[in-house]
Amino acid sequence: MKLFVDRIHRLPRIWSNRELEKFAHVFGGDIVNVSGWQDIDKEGRHYKDYFINAKSYTITNFKSEARGFQGYDNEIFLDLELDLPANLHRRFDLVFNHTTLEHIYSVHKAFSNLCDLSRDTVILILPFLQQYHSTYGDYWRFTPLAIKKMFEDKGFTLLYQSFNSHKRSSVYTFTIASRTPEKWRDRFEWSFSCVDTKGGGSEPYIGCRAIPNWGNRLRRLFKR
């Protein structure tokens, strides 16, 4: 990794790419990258390349300027804030979505559509800590617990969830959830937690290394 990597935008993206590499090969069948834009991972690869066992790979996009970049014949035009077309209900085995929901105001509708697209699994990458970004709307940030509850409300169970722990960096969450968790029990050994194992102090939770509370730590140190 380069010494002076952009810690706000690029570092969590690189981290999430490494997380996807760990698991993408596990899944096959029909896979869709929702709101996939150009389907690029910003490291010179396409996300399609990660899913080496896919039977088919589809892109959806909404904005006109986002359409057609990847040159795939089966691109779908999809607005996540509208009712999901009947022919797309549970159309895909796996739904992949990278840092999209924070830009959609009707976030619960959009999240519900992501789940309804899937017969089985959703891989979701979202910001937990990040400055305002984009010129087309930036509305939400998501805690691990919120993501867990949202999936459970749709009948999904978390198989895996992680978050990056870089200092002075944006923080992403990486989540895999399934309608059929029993199918994947042998593949995932994981339990839910918001604790950052690299953190310290009285609140060693997600984001603690990104925004360290040095004043509070020094006060506690002097009291000792």
Helices and strands as residue ranges (DSSP letters): H 10-23, G 24-26, E 29-33, G 47-50, E 54-61, G 64-66, E 76-77, G 86-88, E 92-98, G 101-103, H 107-117, E 118-129, H 144-153, E 157-163, E 171-178, G 181-184, H 214-223
